Amino acid sequence: MKKIEKLTPEDIKAMSYNEIIGLVRETNRTPGGLNTIKTVARMLNLNSSSKILDIGTSTGHTALEFGRLLNCEVTGIDINDESIKTATERCKRFKLDKVKFQLDDATNLSFKDGVFDVVFAGNVTSLVNNREAALNEYWRVLKPNGYLVAVPMYYIKEPSKKLVDDVRKAIQVNIEVQHKQEWRDFFLRENDEMFEEVDFKFLKCSDKEIDEFCKNILEREHLKKLSKESMETLRKCYYDFMHLFNENNSHMGFTVFIIRRKEEDVFNDPELYHSERV
């Protein structure tokens, strides 16, 4: 990306939503935010010896919160250089020596086999062109008894064609209208088993909440380097994006899928007695 003071209105108009996030240094959270991170940490009994890979870390929220919560080793990867820079700056401010960030591609990870206890992939897999390659890489870098955590978003109310087309244009990815079962079928392969799954739905924000959020983000000091024309273009693009995704999210839910490998050669008889919560 060009230096911020050299960005033209045309440069900003050409940016995808993810590139805009990097520019404004928005804290892009996994679906469910901190609640999702705490849920995963509790369910898997993660601790200071855990090694976590955060796929599509963006500006680092998930990786940093795992680091703060557990004081464990976390690596966050993303393909956006500006987002990685912001994540690294935040890591220094938190003084988290065991958290690091690097440029990397989810479909061709630079790590050796069997490195991580947990691979955490928020909604990022929906933005990857070659999802099969990415999923293969998630499992390749996991330890034999590691856990894949995926948090995909999906439609629980059918969106209009215009809404989907607008989202595709904003993120510059030709997304499909997908539902929970399709994501479950994708992540859960023949040799895997579902350890846990927890469903959520998004609540719609008011226009006032969206506008106040945008105003706060766009007052950040580094954005004052933009020319007046570029700032006005950014303001319009950012407000439009945030209102668009608010409307889109009101049609959506997400699930925290926690998946592990089956060990049928060890437990070769099925579980007989079942129970339910009371």
C-alpha positions in Angstrom: 0.0 0.0 0.0 1.1 3.6 -0.7 2.1 5.8 2.2 -1.1 7.2 3.7 -0.4 10.8 2.6 -0.1 9.7 -1.0 -3.4 7.9 -1.1 -5.8 9.4 -3.7 -9.6 9.1 -3.6 -9.3 6.6 -6.5 -7.0 4.5 -4.4 -9.5 4.4 -1.6 -12.5 3.6 -3.8 -10.5 0.6 -5.2 -9.9 -0.9 -1.7 -11.8 -3.9 -0.4 -13.3 -3.8 3.1 -10.3 -5.8 4.5 -7.9 -3.2 3.0 -10.0 -0.4 4.5 -9.7 -2.2 7.9 -5.9 -2.1 7.6 -6.0 1.6 6.7 -8.2 2.8 9.5 -6.7 0.2 12.0 -10.1 -1.1 13.0 -10.1 -3.8 15.6 -11.6 -6.6 13.4 -12.9 -9.2 15.8 -13.8 -12.9 15.2 -17.6 -13.5 15.2 -18.6 -13.2 18.9 -15.5 -11.3 19.8 -14.0 -11.9 23.3 -16.9 -14.1 24.3 -15.9 -16.6 21.5 -12.3 -16.5 22.7 -13.2 -17.2 26.3 -15.6 -20.0 25.3 -12.9 -21.8 23.3 -10.3 -21.3 26.1 -12.7 -22.8 28.7 -13.9 -25.7 26.6 -10.3 -26.8 25.6 -8.8 -26.0 29.0 -6.1 -24.0 27.3 -3.2 -22.7 29.4 0.3 -21.1 29.3 1.8 -24.1 27.5 -0.7 -24.0 24.6 0.5 -23.1 21.1 -2.2 -21.4 19.0 -2.2 -20.4 15.4 -4.7 -17.6 14.5 -5.6 -17.7 10.8 -6.5 -14.3 9.2 -5.6 -12.4 12.3 -6.3 -9.0 10.7 -5.3 -6.3 13.3 -4.6 -9.0 15.9 -7.6 -9.0 18.3 -8.0 -12.8 18.6 -4.3 -13.5 18.9 -3.7 -10.7 21.4 -6.7 -11.8 23.6 -5.5 -15.4 23.7 -2.1 -14.1 24.7 -3.5 -11.8 27.4 -5.9 -14.5 28.7 -3.5 -17.4 28.8 0.1 -16.0 28.6 0.7 -18.7 25.9 2.5 -18.8 22.6 0.3 -17.4 19.8 1.1 -16.8 16.1 -1.2 -14.6 14.1 -1.0 -14.7 10.3 -2.6 -12.5 7.6 -2.0 -11.6 3.9 -2.5 -7.8 4.6 0.8 -6.1 5.5 -0.9 -3.0 7.0 -3.0 -5.2 9.3 0.1 -7.1 10.4 1.9 -3.8 11.2 -1.0 -2.6 13.4 -1.2 -6.0 15.2 2.5 -5.9 15.9 2.3 -2.4 17.3 -0.5 -3.4 19.6 1.5 -6.5 20.7 4.3 -4.2 21.8 2.0 -2.0 23.7 0.6 -5.0 25.6 4.2 -6.3 26.1 3.2 -9.8 25.1 6.5 -11.5 24.4 5.0 -14.9 23.4 2.7 -13.4 20.7 4.0 -12.7 17.2 2.5 -11.8 13.8 3.7 -12.6 10.3 2.6 -12.4 6.7 1.5 -15.8 5.5 -1.0 -17.5 3.2 -3.6 -19.9 4.7 -3.4 -22.1 1.6 0.3 -22.5 1.9 1.5 -22.1 5.5 5.2 -21.7 6.2 5.1 -23.9 9.3 6.3 -27.4 9.7 3.9 -30.3 10.3 2.3 -30.8 13.7 3.3 -27.6 15.4 0.2 -26.2 17.0 -2.3 -27.4 19.7 -5.0 -25.2 18.3 -5.6 -23.7 14.9 -8.2 -20.9 15.2 -10.0 -19.8 12.0 -12.7 -17.2 12.5 -14.8 -16.4 9.5 -11.7 -16.1 7.3 -12.2 -19.4 5.5 -15.2 -17.9 3.7 -12.8 -15.3 2.1 -10.2 -17.9 0.9 -10.5 -18.8 -2.8 -9.1 -22.3 -2.3 -10.9 -23.5 0.9 -9.9 -27.1 0.5 -6.2 -26.2 0.4 -6.7 -24.0 3.5 -8.4 -26.8 5.4 -5.7 -29.2 4.5 -3.1 -26.8 5.8 -5.0 -26.3 9.1 -4.8 -30.0 9.8 -1.2 -30.3 8.5 0.2 -27.9 11.1 -1.9 -29.3 14.0 -0.4 -31.7 16.4 -1.9 -35.3 16.3 -4.2 -34.5 19.3 -4.8 -30.8 18.3 -8.1 -29.1 17.8 -9.4 -27.1 14.9 -11.6 -24.2 15.9 -13.7 -22.7 13.1 -16.2 -19.9 13.5 -18.0 -19.5 10.1 -20.8 -17.0 9.5 -23.9 -18.1 7.6 -27.3 -17.0 6.6 -30.2 -17.9 8.9 -32.6 -15.5 7.0 -32.5 -15.5 3.2 -30.8 -12.3 1.9 -31.9 -10.4 -1.2 -29.7 -10.8 -4.3 -28.8 -7.1 -4.1 -27.6 -7.5 -0.5 -25.3 -10.4 -1.4 -24.1 -8.6 -4.5 -23.3 -5.5 -2.5 -21.3 -7.6 0.1 -19.4 -9.4 -2.7 -18.4 -6.0 -4.1 -17.4 -4.7 -0.7 -15.1 -7.6 0.2 -14.1 -8.3 -3.5 -14.8 -12.0 -3.0 -17.5 -13.9 -4.8 -19.1 -15.4 -1.7 -21.9 -17.9 -1.8 -25.1 -17.9 0.2 -24.3 -20.6 2.7 -26.0 -22.1 5.7 -24.8 -23.9 8.8 -25.1 -27.4 7.5 -22.9 -26.6 4.5 -20.1 -25.3 6.7 -20.5 -28.3 9.1 -20.2 -30.7 6.1 -17.1 -28.8 4.9 -15.2 -28.8 8.1 -16.2 -32.2 9.4 -14.4 -34.9 7.4 -14.7 -38.7 7.6 -11.7 -39.0 10.0 -12.8 -36.2 12.3 -15.3 -35.8 15.1 -17.2 -32.8 16.5 -15.9 -32.1 19.9 -18.3 -29.2 20.5 -20.5 -26.8 18.5 -22.2 -23.7 19.9 -24.7 -21.6 17.8 -25.2 -17.8 17.9 -27.1 -15.1 15.9 -26.1 -11.5 15.4 -28.1 -8.6 16.8 -28.7 -5.6 14.6 -27.1 -2.3 15.7 -29.0 1.0 15.4 -28.0 3.5 12.8 -26.9 5.8 15.6 -24.5 3.1 17.0 -23.0 2.6 13.6 -22.5 6.3 13.0 -20.9 6.9 16.4 -18.6 3.9 15.8 -17.5 5.2 12.4 -17.0 8.8 13.7 -14.7 7.5 16.5 -12.6 5.3 14.1 -12.2 8.1 11.5 -10.9 10.6 14.1 -7.7 8.6 14.6 -4.6 10.6 14.4 -2.8 8.8 11.6 -5.8 9.5 9.2 -5.1 13.2 9.5 -2.3 12.7 7.0 -4.9 12.1 4.2 -5.8 14.9 1.9 -9.2 16.5 2.4 -10.6 14.8 -0.7 -9.2 11.4 0.2 -10.6 11.7 3.7 -14.0 12.5 2.4 -13.9 9.5 0.1 -12.7 7.3 3.0 -15.5 8.6 5.2 -18.2 7.7 2.6 -16.7 4.3 1.9 -16.4 3.4 5.6 -19.9 4.5 6.6 -21.3 2.7 3.6 -19.4 -0.5 4.4 -20.4 -0.5 8.1 -24.1 0.1 7.4 -24.0 -2.6 4.7 -22.5 -5.2 7.0 -24.9 -4.3 9.8 -27.8 -5.1 7.5 -26.1 -8.3 6.2 -25.3 -9.5 9.8 -28.9 -9.1 10.7 -29.6 -12.0 8.4 -26.7 -14.1 9.8 -25.6 -16.4 12.6 -22.4 -18.2 13.4 -21.2 -21.4 15.1 -18.1 -22.2 17.1 -17.1 -25.5 15.7 -14.4 -27.4 17.7 -13.2 -30.5 15.8 -10.6 -33.1 16.5 -9.3 -36.3 14.8 -11.1 -39.6 15.6 -9.1 -42.3 17.3 -11.2 -45.3 16.4 -8.3 -47.7 16.7 -8.1 -46.8 20.4 -11.8 -46.5 21.3 -13.2 -49.1 18.9 -16.6 -49.6 20.6 -19.2 -46.8 20.3 -20.5 -44.8 23.3 -23.7 -46.6 24.5 -25.2 -44.5 27.3 -26.1 -40.9 26.4 -27.4 -38.0 28.5 -28.8 -34.5 28.1 -28.6 -31.3 30.2 -31.3 -30.8 32.8 
